[in-house]
Amino acid sequence: MAHIHQSAAARGMGRLFADVSLTAEPFFAKWGFGVEARQQVERSGVVLANARMGKVLVADCS
């Protein structure tokens, strides 16, 4: 995750987001991501709950 943050900063990205499993949610929260939406997706006939999580990297100064 540190590498992802460094790469995003080097590219001037202002925001990261990910669709994460419920199991991965605490890991992303530890890195400062917040839940933006709860989702349910279907894969091979199985409905899976997940979360869209995001994090602002650069504050908008405008």
Phi, psi and omega in degrees: 000322178300320179296319178299315178298317180296317179295318179297317179296318180295332180268000179073022179286140181260352186205143172243149173212158179204148170265114189238152176290163178298327179292325182277346185305315179298324178298312180294322178299321178301329180268010173095008177280147176240151179288125177260331180198147172264139185225161169229125179239151179251129177229119180053040177082002180251129179271125182242134175272138174211184181225140169273120181241146181219163179211129175277129180263325182233124178290139177285118184265006182275000000 
